[in-house]
Amino acid sequence: MQLTHEHEELRRNLRRFIENEINPHVDEWEAAEQFPAHEVFAKMGKLGFLGLTKPVEYGGSGLDWSYAMVMAETLGHIRAGGVAMAIGVQTDMATPALARHGSDELKREFLAPSIAGEYVACIGVSEPGAGSDVASIRTVARKDGGDYVINGGKMWITNSVQADWMCLLANTSDGPPHRNKSLICLPMKTKGVTIAKKLKKIGMWCSDTGVIHFDDVRVPQRYRIGDEGMGFVYQMEQFQEERLWAAASKLQGLQRCIDETIAYARERRLFGSTVLDQQWVHYKLAECQTEVECLRSLVYRAVDAHVRGEDVTMLASMAKLKAGRLARSVADTCLQFWGGMGYTWDNPVSRAWRDGRLASIGGGADEGMLAIICKHMGILPGRK
């Protein structure tokens, strides 16, 4: 994929914003276990970062998805994974289905203020008993007059503690599990919506993650995104961009992990020479660098195909799988070369090690990615 001057300008402008408005505060936000999403998103909205691929008539820039990839990659300069993830939820997880399939009225009510940074959005799919198995969700939205009445709950919901609205996946009929679901725009201050708990996680500390309960929550049926019963299809469509975003967002963080380890290993002395002088160390770092470049090539190839309108389900799943694996292995390798300093809480590589572990779980676990890849290879068990 060939990046243009416009891509590079986006990268430079976003990098400048990160260094001026985000990185000086991330340690404070990590300690508080929450970052000020409304404040940060309002600034990003004014600069046009929250609607790169969204329609111009709702405040977006109308660009192709290669610009979203450049943004995701650049967000890796943020020194706390939770902030980047929260931004990604806003731009590439909670809003794409609304932008593609929502009514004009719904887009003006929820999408336009999300692009402007006036609203914080979250995506409500996962439940205590339904993570990767989206078809098994139990939250129900039954019709009552012109409304839906929603009962159930969601778990692992990024941005939910601060969100103004949720893109909710719920069962709207008793039909087959892949045809009985709909996506609904749910204002989070609606009566019956309860943030039951803010979860304390291993990493991604400054990203708030909540458990949400719905008790006879009433919303108008006009808040449904697109056709009834198409929610599962819309969500699967959305997942491919979410997984490409997840893979792209890991690239710069992995590179920073390697670069900071090289700098530290060059200064740290061991048995009369530096750690970096040890052949095992610089060979392992060379392997890490090679793996990161392989991931970059896979991501760029997948995004290029996606922009051309091709089905990238397998490539996106491969990229997501590889990114999750590297988030673990590269951070763990680098942490080892920091010695005891790598085991301290404030070390940048130890934060990357903690934050990166989620990549093999969230947005589709490694095992789910492997199953998708196997399906596309025609080697699922029991199939010829």
N, C-alpha and C positions, 0 to 999 in steps of 0.2 A: 504494500500500500504506500502510495506516494503522498507525503504530507506537504501541504501548500503553505504559502506565506500566512494565510489566514489561520491555519492550524497553529503555526508557531506563535502568532500574535496572541491567540487564545492561551497558549501555554505560558507565555511570558506574563500576560496580565493576571492570570490566575495565580501563578507562582508569586508575583508581587503581593497580591492580596493575602495569600497564605502567610508570607513572611511578615507582613505588617499587622494583620488583623487576627490571625489565628495562633501561630506558633508562640508568640510571646505569652499566651495565656493558657496553653494546654496543660502545664503542670498544675496550675490552680484548678482548672476544670477537672482534671483527673482526681485530685484530692477531694473535690466537692462531689464527685461521681455524677456530674451532669454539666453540660455546657449550655449557654444561653441560646437556644435554637432560634427563637424569634429575633433576637438581636443580630445574630450572624446571618440568618437567612434574609433579613431585611436588607442588609448591606449587599449580599450576593445578588438579590433580586434587582436592586438598582443598577448593578453592573451587568445584568443580563445573563448571569451564570446558571440560573435555575430553569431556563426554558430554551436551551440551545436547539433542541430538536422538535420543539412544540410549535403549533401553528401561530403564525404572525398575528392573526386576528385576536388572539387571546394573550398577546404580550410576548410570545416566543420569537425565536429567530428563524425558524423554518429550515434549519440546516440538517444535513444528513447525519447518520449515526456515527460517522467517523469522528465528528466533533465531540460527541459524548464520550468516545473512547479516549481522546486526548485529554478531556477534562478528568476522566476517571484516573488515568495514568498520572496526571499532574497532582491530583489530590493525595497521591502517595508521599508528597513532600510534607504533609501534615504529620507532626510528630506524636500523634495519638490516633490510632485506628478508629476509635469511636466517632470522631467528628466526621471523618471521610465517609464512614458507613451511614451516618445519619443523613448526610447530604445526598448520598446515592439512593437512599430510600425515597427522599423527596423527588428526585429527578427521574429515576429509572426503575422504581418499583411500585410506588403508590399512584403515580399519575399517567403512565403510558396507556393503559386501557381506557381511561377516561378521555385522553386526548384522541384516541383512535375511534372509540365507539360511543362516547357519551353524546347526549343531545346538546344543542347550542345553549340552551338554558342551563344545563348542568355544568357545562364547561365555563360559562360566565360566573356561575355561583361558586365553583370549587377550583377549577383549573387556573383561571386567570389570577386569583389572589395567591395561589401556590407558586406560580411563576414569578409573581411580584415579590414574593417573600413575606407577604402579609399573613399567610396561613402556613402552619406546619402540618404535614401529612404523614400518615402511617399506613401500613398495609396489614390487614387482618386476615391471615390465612391459617397459620399454625395454631393448633390447639394442644392441650395436654396429651391427647391420644392420637393426634394426627399432625405429624410434621412433614416428613417427605411423602407420606401417603395422603396426598391432598384429597383424594376421592372419599376418604373416610371421615371428613369433618362432620360434626354433629350440630353446629349452630344452625338454627332454623329461623327463617323469616316467613311467617304465614300471612296470607292476605286477609285483611279485615277492612271492608269498604274500599276506600282509595289508598289505604296505607299498607305497609308491612309492619308486623309486630315481631320483634326479634328477641329470641331467647337463646342462651348458650354462653360461650366464653371463648376468649383467645389468649394465647400464651406466647412468650418470646417476642413481643411486639415492640420493635425499635421505634423510638420517638413518641410512644404512646402517652407517656406522662405529660408531655408538653403539646401533644397534637391537637389541632383544631378539628380535624376530620380524619376518618379512616376509610380506606378503600376495602370494604368488607366482603368476604366470600361467605355465602350462606346458602343453605338448602332452601329452595323456594317451591319445591314440589316433592312428591314421593316417587318420582321416576327413577330411571337408572342413574347410578352415582356420577356418571360423566355428563349427564344431560339434565340434572335437576338442580344445578347451582347457578346463582346469579351474583354479580358484583354490584354492591350498593354503596353509595356515598353516605356515610354516617357521621353527622356532626357529633363530636365527642362530648359536648355539654348537654346532649339530649337526656331527658329524664329517663332513668333506668340504666344508664351507662356508669359503671363503677370501675375505677382503677383500684383493683383489690390489693395489689402488691407491686412494689418496684423491686426487681430481682437484683441480687448482688452476684456479679459474675466474676469469672477468673480474670478476664481481660475486657477490653473495650469499656473501661470504666466510665468515661465521660459521656457515653451514649446511654440514655435512659431506656430501660427495657421493662415492660410491664405485663402484668396479668390482668386481663379485662373481663368483667362479667356483664352480661346483658340480661335484664329482667324486665320483660314486657316493654321493650324499647320501640317506640312508634315513630316511623318515618314515612313520608309519602312515597307511593310507588314510582313517582316521577324521578326519585333519586336513584333508581336502578340504572346501571350503565349498560346501554345496548339492549339486546333482546334477552328476555327471560329464558333461563336454562342454558345460556351460553357462557356462564361465568367460568366454568372449568376450562373451556377452550380459550377464552380470553386470558386466563391466568397462565396457561401453558405457553401461549404466544409471548406473553410478557416475560416468562421465565428465561427465555433464550437471551434476551437483552440483559436481564439481571445477571445471568451467569457470565456473559461476556464482560459486563461492567465489573463484576467481582474479580475476574482474572486480570483485567487491565489495571485495576486499582492496586494490585499487589506488586506490579513491576517496579515502581520507583521505591517503594518501601523495602523491597528485597535488595535493590541496588544500594540504598543507603546503609542497610545492614552490612553489606560487604565492604563498602567504602570506609565506614567508621571502624570496622574491625581491622582493616588494613592499616589505618592511621594509628590505632592503638597498638597493634602488634609490632609496628615499626618502632615504637618508643619503648615498649615493655622489654626488659632485658631478662634473659634466662640462661644460666650457665655460661656466661661470658659473651653471649651474642643476643640479638633480638629474637623475639618469638617469630617474627616474619622471616628470619634467616633460616628457620627450620624447613627443610624440604617438604615434610609432611604438611606443614601449615600452608605454604604457598601453593602446593599442589591441590589441596582441598579447596582453597579459595578460588583457584582456577576452575575447578569442577563446578563450584557454585555459580560462578560467572557464566559458564557455558550453559548451565541449566536455565538460568534467567533469560539468556538470549534465545534459547529454544522456545521458552514460554512466550517471549515477545513476538517471535516469528509466527507462532501458532495463533496468538491473539490478533495480530495484524492481518493474517490470512483470513481468519474467520470474519473479522469486521469488514474486510474488503468484499468478501462474498455476500455478507449480509446487506451491505449497501447496494450491491447489484441485484438484490431481491431473491437470492438463493436461500434454500433451507439450510440453516447452519446448526441444526439441533445436535448433530454428532460433534461437530467441531467446538461448539460452545460448551458441551458437556466435557469434552477432552480438556479444553482450556481451564474450565472450573476445577476439574479433577487435578490437573497438573499444578495449578496455582495453590490449591490447598495443601498438596504434598510438599511443595517448595516452601510455603510459609512455615511449615514445621521443620523441614530438614535444613534449610539455609539458616534460619534463626538459631537452631540448635547447634549447628556446626560453628557458627560465629560466636555464640555464647561461650562455647568451650574454650575458645582462644582468648577470652577475656579473663579466664581463671576465676578467682574469687570475686573479682569486680563484676563478672557477669551474673553472679548470683545475688547481687544487691538490687533492691526494688527500683531505684531511680536510674538504673543503667538503661540507655536507649535500646540496647539489643534485648535485654530482658523484657522490656515493654513490648517490643516487636514479637518476641517469643510467646508472650501471654496473649496479645491481641490476635496474632496470626492463627492461633489454634481453631478459632471459629470458622475459618475458611473451609475446613473439611466437613463442617456440620451445617451451617446456615445456608439457605438458598438451595438446598439439595445436597444431602450428604454424599461423601465419596462413593458409597455403595449404590446410591441412586444414579450417580453419574455412570458408574460401571455398567449398571443394568441398561441404561439408555444406549450406551456405546455397543453393548452386546446385541441389543435389539437391532441396531442399524447394521451390525455385522452379520446378522442372521444366525447367531449362535446361542439364542436363549435355550435353556434346558427344555427338552421335549419337542423342539421344533427342528425341522429338517430344511 
